[in-house]
Amino acid sequence: MKKIQILGTGCAKCEKLAQQTKKAADSAGLQYELEKVTDIQQILSFGVMLTPALVVDGQVKLSGSVPSAEEIAKLLQ
């Protein structure tokens, strides 16, 4: 099971990234757990300076943008 984390303060872009990521993971048929991380200290502990960010299994895959569901699907593989 993949652990997917969305790092962000809850802004519109963060919500959009969460929706796109859920869509990508569902369409790929992945078993996953989606967590939204809003605590600034926890976000900084990943070394992320720009939100929203996508973390998969502890690895930061992207930060500061909201790609399409298709692009996110590639990052989840």
ZIPE-V60384 format. One line per field, one symbol per residue. psi: psi as a letter, one per 40 degrees, with the letter a starting at -180 (. if undefined). burial: I if it has 9 or more other ideal C-beta (glycine too) atoms within 8 Angstrom, else O. A space follows every 10 residues. Layout:
BEGIN
psi->???
burial->???
END
This chain:
BEGIN
psi->hihhhhhiee iddddddddd dddddddefi hihhhhhehd dddddeehdh iiihhhfehh diieigiidd ddddde.
burial->OIIIIIIIOO IOIIIIIIOI IIIIIOOIOO OIOIOIIOOO OIIOOIOIOO IIIIIIOOOI OIIOOOOOIO OIIOIIO
END
